[in-house]
Amino acid sequence: MSDPQVPHANKPNEPEAVVEQSGRSSQNSAAKKRAFKQGIKFSLLLLVIVGLVMASRPLYGKLKTLHSKARASESLELTAHGKLDEALIKGKEAYILSNNEPAAIRALATVLTARGDSASAFPWWKALTILPTVSDADRIAAADAALQSGEFAEAEAQAAILLAQNPRSAEYQRLSARCKLASGDTAGALLTVKQAIELDPANPQGQLFLGALLFDSKETHQEGVRRLQALAPLKNQVGLDALMGLAADPNASSESAQSVATAIIHHPLAKLPHRLQALRLELRCRPNDKKNLLDQIQGDFASADPQVFKEFADLLLTLNEGERLLTLLPLNRAMTRVDLLEQHLNALASLRRWEEILAVLEKRNLPLPPVMSLIMQSRCESQLGNTTQARTLWTAAIRAAGTDTTLLSAMADYATRLGQYNRAQAARDRVAEIGASDPNALPSSDQMELRKRQLGNEFLATSEEIAARTKQLKTEFAPSSAETGERRKWPGSEFTADSSEIAARKKQMESSATPEEVAARKKELGIGSPRPSSGNN
């Protein structure tokens, strides 16, 4: 008898299992549907976010552009009111916000031009000329900046574009004439400005330009004078420029010069530089009235712009007014700027107060280049009779100049002008030594000219100022043949000679220790054969 089958306790009932499996399948299906819907929602949300981000980028860019234009507008307004430092800050902010915004570039170019920094402004104006939004005014400004910066080819290119667009524009013709003149084509400039006058006969700028060109030519000088005299009564910038041109006429009579000086003084646009030119004319016409003329005007220059004050200081030194300059420029003020300190030292040198100069040069934190300080000390020690100390300081100056052959050559020329031939030769020997090891280190004429411009303030006077002072005060020799080149003048200003020094120097130039030095000096200075003697500096 078989055992009865006992149902398995864990074996599910078939219908219940089917129901349970069906329930799980429904749950899975619902979960999948929910997951699918959530995925769709997430995808849609992601698309919306991406869309908003993409849409906001142009909006953000537009906002930056608007802010850039606003800053640029503020910069131009500040420039118009003469607040150039603030204008420059706003212009930089405009450019940082949008570095391809024409308004920002134009604002920077404009404020740099207003600051008188044409070299820095030129690249910004040029950047505007390659943009599709460039205007004719932008091209004119770019040409002006190029002319001021010596970029004559670029200036001519901009003028050519403007003339191609409008060949009958008198303004563009005048611009083209300026470019030709800057490039040395005087005949072309004269022809072009005459064409501009034919197109616009009443334009005073064209008449002024033509008058100036004729004035500068020996053959047409008198016609130029007549044209400038016709413009001089104008109470605008053209009239003032015409007066300043007439003030430079070396052939004018005393009556004419005095008339021009009076007109400049009373011109409504005249400022201190113009009044300084008028003062020069008055001093020429009334030399015996020098004290009264200077007393009347010196107060106006006491707080003048440093460059204008420098011009006035140079005039005072030319007139042997060292004491007056020291009154206007005490040491505490002079110590604030290198150019002012040089003027103060010039005044002391003109009065032969060598000990006071040495005392100043011994002060700490002196705003002078070390080489210049050593040269000045050497000069002072020479004047005080301390020959050994003077030579030691000169040697130290040569060492301080390092491998700057341009500076060393200028030092040699300076020593030659003072009759200190051994010291000049020491500087030249150093140049030759440097050149032997590196020929590229020798200065070119262009480098010398650049050095003179760079050191014009540091080293007391430009070659033109020295030449003028030499002619008026007769305290220097006429230039020798060796001194007429690019390195003709060491900017030594008042560190030159008085009448007793000239006599000693003449005697010195006529003496030499050896025949070799006689030949070298004759060749270097282009003078007659000196008489041998035992003396030599």
JOKAGI-V92640 format. One record per residue. PSI is psi in whole degrees, -180 to 180 (999 if undefined). OMEGA is omega in whole degrees, -180 to 180 (NA if undefined). NEAR is the number of other C-alpha atoms within 12 Angstrom. Layout:
BEGIN
psi->{PSI/PSI}
omega->{OMEGA/OMEGA}
near->{NEAR/NEAR}
END
This chain:
BEGIN
psi->{124/151/144/142/128/121/140/131/-33/-4/120/159/133/-50/-37/-38/-42/-44/-41/-43/-39/-38/-42/-39/-40/-39/-43/-41/-43/-39/-40/-40/-42/-43/-40/-45/-41/-39/-42/-46/-44/-42/-44/-42/-42/-42/-40/-45/-47/-41/-43/-42/-46/-38/-29/-23/-50/-35/-43/-42/-41/-38/-42/-41/-42/-43/-39/-45/-38/-44/-40/-41/-42/-40/-44/-38/-42/-38/-43/-29/8/9/74/-35/-46/-38/-39/-40/-46/-38/-41/-41/-42/-41/-37/-39/-38/102/0/14/118/-37/-37/-44/-42/-39/-45/-43/-41/-46/-37/-37/-43/-30/-4/13/71/-34/-39/-30/-31/-48/-32/-42/-41/-38/-34/-32/-16/3/150/-24/9/139/167/-37/-37/-42/-40/-46/-39/-41/-42/-47/-38/-41/-43/-27/0/10/69/-36/-42/-39/-45/-36/-43/-41/-39/-40/-45/-42/-34/-34/-35/83/-14/21/118/-35/-44/-32/-42/-39/-43/-39/-41/-40/-42/-43/-42/-32/-1/3/77/-42/-42/-38/-43/-44/-43/-41/-31/-37/-38/-38/-36/-37/-31/77/-29/-4/119/-29/-43/-42/-39/-44/-47/-43/-41/-41/-44/-36/-37/-7/134/-38/-31/18/-47/-37/-40/-41/-45/-41/-41/-38/-33/-28/-21/-35/-13/138/30/-171/-34/-44/-42/-42/-38/-42/-42/-34/-45/-30/-20/7/110/-16/2/144/166/-38/-44/-43/-43/-39/-42/-43/-45/-41/-38/-46/-38/4/136/-22/1/134/-173/-43/-36/-41/-30/-40/-39/-38/-41/-41/-43/-39/-33/-38/-31/66/-29/-10/22/-48/-48/-42/-43/-38/-38/-29/-19/-31/-30/-25/-7/-38/29/165/142/-41/-41/-41/-39/-43/-41/-40/-42/-39/-43/-41/-38/-34/10/39/51/-41/-40/-40/-40/-33/-41/-26/75/165/-40/-34/-39/-31/-6/-21/145/-40/-36/-39/-40/-39/-40/-46/-36/-45/-44/-40/-38/-24/3/38/69/-38/-38/-37/-45/-39/-39/-44/-17/-7/152/160/42/127/59/145/140/-40/-44/-40/-43/-40/-43/-42/-41/-43/-45/-44/-35/-44/-27/0/7/75/-45/-46/-38/-43/-38/-44/-37/-41/-40/-36/-40/-43/-42/-27/-17/-129/18/89/-28/-46/-41/-39/-39/-38/-40/-43/-40/-47/-36/-43/-30/1/14/77/-36/-40/-38/-42/-35/-41/-40/-37/-38/-39/-45/-39/-43/-43/-31/-35/-25/91/-28/-15/-14/141/140/169/-36/-40/-38/-43/-42/-41/-39/-38/-43/-37/12/-41/-38/-35/34/-37/152/166/-35/-40/-41/-43/-42/-42/-38/-44/-41/-40/-15/46/9/158/157/148/135/171/-31/-17/3/2/-163/-28/35/-48/129/127/74/-10/-125/-4/57/-136/152/-174/-39/-37/-35/-44/-43/-38/-39/-43/-40/-40/-19/11/156/155/-33/155/-33/-43/-33/-48/-42/-42/-39/-44/-40/-44/-12/33/173/165/122/156/127/142/-175/-9/146/145/999}
omega->{-178/179/178/179/179/-180/179/-174/-175/-178/-176/175/-173/180/-179/178/180/-180/-178/179/179/179/180/179/179/179/178/-180/179/179/178/179/179/179/179/180/178/177/178/180/180/179/179/179/179/178/179/-180/179/179/179/179/180/-180/-177/-178/175/180/178/178/179/178/178/179/179/178/179/179/179/178/180/178/178/179/180/179/178/177/180/-179/176/179/-167/179/178/-180/180/178/179/178/177/178/179/-178/178/179/180/-173/175/179/-178/-179/179/179/-180/180/179/179/-177/-177/177/176/180/178/-180/-179/-176/-179/178/-179/-174/180/180/176/-180/178/179/-175/-180/178/179/-176/-177/178/177/178/177/-179/178/179/178/178/178/-180/179/178/-180/-177/-179/179/-171/180/179/178/179/179/179/178/180/178/-179/180/178/179/-178/-176/-179/176/179/179/-180/176/179/177/178/178/177/179/179/-180/180/-180/178/-180/-177/-180/178/178/180/179/-177/-179/174/175/178/180/176/179/-177/-173/-175/-176/-177/179/178/179/178/-180/-180/179/-180/179/180/-180/-175/180/-178/-177/-175/-174/-176/176/177/178/-179/-180/179/177/179/-179/-174/-179/-179/-178/178/-177/179/179/180/179/178/178/179/175/179/179/-179/-178/-178/-176/-177/177/179/180/-180/-180/179/178/178/180/180/180/179/-178/-176/179/-175/-179/-176/176/-174/178/178/180/177/177/177/178/178/179/-179/178/177/-178/-175/-176/-179/-179/-174/-176/-179/-180/-180/178/-177/-170/-171/179/-180/-177/-176/-179/-177/173/-175/-179/178/178/179/179/178/179/178/178/179/179/176/-178/-178/-180/-179/-180/179/179/178/177/180/-173/177/-173/-177/175/-178/-177/-177/-177/-178/-178/178/179/179/178/178/179/176/-179/178/180/179/178/178/179/-172/180/179/178/179/179/178/-177/178/-179/178/178/180/-179/179/173/-177/-179/-179/179/180/179/179/179/178/179/-179/-179/176/-179/179/178/-180/-171/-177/179/180/179/178/180/178/177/178/178/177/177/-179/178/176/-179/179/-175/177/179/180/178/177/177/179/179/179/-180/178/179/179/-180/-178/-169/178/179/176/-180/178/178/179/178/179/176/-180/179/179/-179/179/-180/-180/-179/180/-179/-179/-175/172/179/178/179/177/-179/178/-179/179/179/-178/-175/-178/179/-175/-172/160/-178/174/-180/179/180/179/-180/180/-180/179/-178/-174/-176/179/179/177/175/170/-176/175/-179/180/-175/-175/179/-177/-178/-171/-170/167/-177/-175/175/-172/176/-179/-171/170/-174/180/178/179/180/179/-179/178/178/-179/-179/179/-177/178/-178/-174/175/179/179/176/-178/-179/-179/179/-180/-176/-172/178/-179/179/-177/179/177/-179/172/-176/-175/174/-179/NA}
near->{3/5/5/6/6/9/9/8/7/9/11/14/13/11/11/12/14/13/14/15/15/14/14/14/14/14/14/14/14/14/14/14/14/14/15/14/14/15/14/14/14/14/16/14/14/15/15/15/14/14/15/15/14/14/15/15/14/14/14/17/19/17/16/24/26/21/25/33/32/25/34/39/30/30/38/36/22/25/29/19/15/19/20/28/20/26/33/35/25/34/41/32/30/34/33/22/27/27/26/24/35/33/40/41/44/45/43/47/42/44/40/35/33/28/22/18/22/29/25/23/34/38/28/38/41/33/27/35/32/19/19/13/18/25/23/26/21/34/36/36/37/44/44/40/37/36/32/24/23/19/24/29/22/32/37/34/27/38/39/27/26/32/26/16/16/15/21/19/26/30/32/39/40/43/41/44/39/39/37/29/28/27/22/14/18/24/20/22/30/33/25/34/40/29/27/34/29/21/20/21/18/14/22/32/33/37/38/39/37/41/37/39/36/29/31/25/19/15/12/18/25/22/21/28/36/24/31/39/33/21/33/33/25/24/20/19/23/30/32/39/34/40/46/37/37/41/39/26/29/17/16/22/17/20/16/24/32/26/24/39/36/29/34/40/29/21/28/17/21/26/22/29/26/33/36/35/35/37/38/35/36/34/26/26/24/20/17/13/15/24/20/15/24/32/19/14/25/29/19/20/29/25/18/23/18/25/21/24/29/39/32/41/44/38/37/40/37/31/31/29/30/30/25/29/41/31/22/32/37/24/28/17/22/29/24/19/24/30/34/39/37/46/49/44/47/44/40/36/36/35/26/28/26/29/24/24/35/27/20/29/32/18/16/12/15/24/25/32/26/27/30/39/38/31/43/45/37/36/42/38/28/33/28/20/15/18/20/17/21/27/30/22/28/39/30/25/34/38/24/24/29/21/27/31/36/38/42/43/43/42/46/42/38/40/39/38/40/38/34/33/33/25/37/32/31/28/37/31/22/32/33/25/21/24/21/14/13/15/15/17/23/26/27/19/18/15/23/30/25/18/29/31/20/18/29/28/32/32/41/43/36/31/32/20/31/36/27/22/31/27/17/17/23/21/29/34/30/23/25/22/18/23/28/18/20/24/35/33/42/46/40/45/43/47/42/41/34/24/15/14/24/21/18/20/28/24/21/27/38/28/28/26/22/17/17/14/28/29/23/23/35/24/18/27/29/20/23/18/21/28/24/21/18/16/19/26/29}
END
